[in-house]
Amino acid sequence: RRAGYDIGPSKAELVRLMARALLQIEPDAPDLKAAVLARLGRDGAMAKSRDIQAAWQTAKRRAAREQPERFRLVGKTLRWNLGGKYRREPGTHPW
């Protein structure tokens, strides 16, 4: 492995870009990850898929922790916070 010749943004940079993109997404977007990836542009195209996946894991936890009024983490999936209304997620039990 040759160090120092990695092309593309770092994981920290991707997390920062994803967090910024989450703030710009309109409420009730059905697929948050797809909407964020569409907003990454050239940086997303140059990043490795494993870096994007690792950055998404960090960004969604950060979003749920820093903005609980907008987002919530259901298992491993980032969802919109419905403002206290309970809506059963597909594939989950009501209890």
Number of C-alpha atoms within 10 A of each C-alpha: 4 5 5 6 7 10 9 16 19 16 19 14 13 24 22 14 20 26 19 16 17 20 13 12 13 10 14 11 12 11 11 20 17 10 17 21 17 13 18 17 10 11 16 20 14 13 18 16 11 10 18 21 14 14 21 21 15 18 22 24 17 16 21 19 13 11 13 14 14 16 22 19 17 11 7 9 12 20 20 19 18 14 10 7 7 9 8 10 10 6 6 7 7 8 4
